Amino acid sequence: MSAYIFFAWAGWCAAHSVLASTRVKNRLVRAGIPAAGYRLFYVAFSISTMILLLSWELATINIPAPKGMWWQAARGLLFSYSGYMFMAGAGVYDLKFFLGVTQLRQGNKNSKGEGLKTGGILARVRHPWYSGGLALIVGLGNTPLDRIDLRILLAAYIVIGCVIEEKRLRREFGPAFKRYQKTVPMLFPRIGRKRKI
């Protein structure tokens, strides 16, 4: 069963990436999906299919208790870090724009966000949600090597998604984003004094 789940997750990663591409988006819009509501559709599809996959996995795989006190402690730190990154990111991102609610209300597929943000957690790490996602994935197993194939797949997907997102941001913000890249780390937060961006 674990092989089926692995390939199901691989399919989810592929579908998520394909739907994020401009070419596929334009085709779906021509097929009848409202352009202003595409982002909301994309987020709803991604979250609902992820919940279905997680439910299937939890229902079909016997998950033993984590082994080893040190691994339990490590998992606790990873999950705490992940939760902090998700909350800190939510504090600086425009969540209505991210979810597609703003675009749907304005009826404009090209609605712009608030520009390049570099405050809060973004002064320490460029992609807090990707960073938190990686920590969550590393801590998924009940032992360090448990479900390693699935963890490698999802971690690789996050890193590749991060690189693609960086290319999009360079196109959108140009020199300002390049300066930001030189100042703030991509995935592993800067510890200590914040640098001026």
Beta strands, then each sheet from edge to edge (+ up, - down):
end
